[in-house]
């Protein structure tokens, strides 16, 4: 029995894992912005997380190639530095918010059991 794990904590954990993976993949995309023929990848986990919370199942983080884009850069890759930078900043903010939520949850638990 896991005393400190409930559906909220599980969602926060999956969110942290997903955002961490998104940051790694986005950094990889940025590192390859000048690599000819490179195809950017995307991390998707929000839909899986929502389904997992509805069914109380496990959420899955998936990494997919970015395809179907009508544009291609001069070196024939599919990396938009502006889009990747925006994704990285947004993901960092999401990650920070999730960490704050975890800290608040553990703070409440600490208060409940009398730990200061």
Secondary structure, 3 states (H helix, E strand, C coil): CCCCCCHHHHHHHHHHHHHHHHHHHHHHHHHCCCCCCCECEEEECHHHHHHHHHHCCCCCCEEEECCCCCCCCCCCCECCHHHHHHHHHHHHHHHHHHHHHHHHHHHHHHHHHCCC
